């Protein structure tokens, strides 16, 4: 699992981290996960808007498997050119 902490980038989108950084359990803590990865708050919300904890546990902490979901792949592509501290409301898929 790539942590992102070493190079100062977000685990999900790969953009530089800004002033606000959140720790995301790639495998949810409730499902036995211990390791965290640094993510932007907007990326963290997008992950949890797209996946339940059970789904995240089944994916085993794989970023590549997360972005196989079309909605999250579109989000990562959309946020790619935004500044590190960019904020916008997160919408759940319909």
SETI-454691 format. One line per field, with one value per residue (C-alpha): y, x, z; residue number from 0; residue in three letters. Coordinates in Angstrom, 1 decimal, always signed. Last residue first. Layout:
# SETI-454691
north = c(Y|...)
east = c(X|...)
up = c(Z|...)
seq = c(NUM|...)
type = c(ALA|...)
***
This chain:
# SETI-454691
north = c(+8.4|+8.8|+10.8|+14.4|+16.0|+19.7|+21.6|+22.3|+22.9|+23.0|+21.3|+23.4|+21.7|+20.2|+16.5|+17.0|+16.1|+13.0|+11.8|+12.3|+10.5|+7.5|+7.7|+7.6|+4.9|+2.4|+1.1|+3.9|+1.9|-1.2|+0.9|+2.4|-1.1|-1.2|-4.8|-4.3|-6.4|-4.1|-1.0|-2.7|-3.5|+0.0|+1.3|+2.8|+5.8|+8.6|+7.3|+7.6|+11.0|+12.3|+11.3|+12.9|+16.2|+16.0|+15.5|+12.2|+10.7|+6.9|+5.0|+1.5|-0.3|-2.0|-4.7|-4.2|-1.4|+0.3|+0.4|-1.0|+2.0|+3.8|+7.4|+10.0|+13.6|+16.4|+20.1|+22.5|+21.1|+17.7|+17.6|+15.8|+12.0|+11.6|+8.8|+8.6|+12.4|+13.5|+14.6|+12.2|+10.1|+10.4|+9.1|+5.7|+3.4|+0.0)
east = c(-27.8|-24.1|-23.4|-22.5|-19.4|-19.6|-16.5|-13.1|-9.7|-6.8|-4.4|-5.3|-7.6|-6.2|-6.7|-10.1|-12.1|-10.0|-10.1|-13.9|-14.4|-12.5|-14.6|-17.9|-16.6|-15.5|-12.1|-10.7|-11.1|-9.4|-6.3|-6.3|-6.2|-6.9|-8.3|-11.1|-13.3|-12.7|-13.7|-16.9|-17.7|-17.0|-19.4|-18.1|-18.8|-19.6|-16.9|-14.2|-15.5|-15.4|-11.8|-10.9|-12.5|-10.7|-7.4|-5.8|-2.9|-2.9|-3.8|-2.7|-4.7|-7.6|-9.5|-13.0|-14.0|-10.7|-11.7|-9.1|-7.7|-8.0|-7.9|-5.9|-6.9|-4.8|-5.7|-2.8|-2.4|-1.3|+0.2|-2.1|-1.9|-5.7|-6.2|-3.1|-2.7|+0.9|+3.6|+6.3|+6.8|+3.3|+1.8|+1.3|+1.4|+0.0)
up = c(-7.0|-6.2|-3.0|-3.5|-1.9|-1.3|-2.6|-1.0|-2.6|-0.2|-2.5|-5.6|-8.2|-11.4|-10.5|-8.8|-11.9|-12.8|-9.2|-9.1|-12.4|-11.1|-7.9|-9.9|-12.3|-9.6|-10.7|-8.6|-5.4|-6.9|-7.7|-4.2|-2.7|+1.0|+1.1|-1.4|+0.8|+3.8|+1.7|+0.7|+4.3|+5.3|+2.7|-0.5|-2.7|-0.2|+2.1|-0.7|-1.8|+1.8|+2.2|-1.2|-0.1|+3.3|+1.4|+2.1|+4.2|+4.6|+7.7|+8.8|+11.5|+9.7|+11.6|+10.1|+12.5|+11.7|+8.0|+5.6|+3.8|+7.2|+6.1|+8.0|+7.1|+5.9|+6.1|+5.2|+1.7|+0.4|-3.1|-5.6|-6.0|-6.0|-3.5|-1.3|-1.3|-1.7|+0.6|-0.8|+2.3|+3.6|+0.3|+2.0|-1.0|+0.0)
seq = c(93|92|91|90|89|88|87|86|85|84|83|82|81|80|79|78|77|76|75|74|73|72|71|70|69|68|67|66|65|64|63|62|61|60|59|58|57|56|55|54|53|52|51|50|49|48|47|46|45|44|43|42|41|40|39|38|37|36|35|34|33|32|31|30|29|28|27|26|25|24|23|22|21|20|19|18|17|16|15|14|13|12|11|10|9|8|7|6|5|4|3|2|1|0)
type = c(UNK|UNK|UNK|UNK|UNK|UNK|UNK|UNK|UNK|UNK|UNK|UNK|UNK|UNK|UNK|UNK|UNK|UNK|UNK|UNK|UNK|UNK|UNK|UNK|UNK|UNK|UNK|UNK|UNK|UNK|UNK|UNK|UNK|UNK|UNK|UNK|UNK|UNK|UNK|UNK|UNK|UNK|UNK|UNK|UNK|UNK|UNK|UNK|UNK|UNK|UNK|UNK|UNK|UNK|UNK|UNK|UNK|UNK|UNK|UNK|UNK|UNK|UNK|UNK|UNK|UNK|UNK|UNK|UNK|UNK|UNK|UNK|UNK|UNK|UNK|UNK|UNK|UNK|UNK|UNK|UNK|UNK|UNK|UNK|UNK|UNK|UNK|UNK|UNK|UNK|UNK|UNK|UNK|UNK)
***
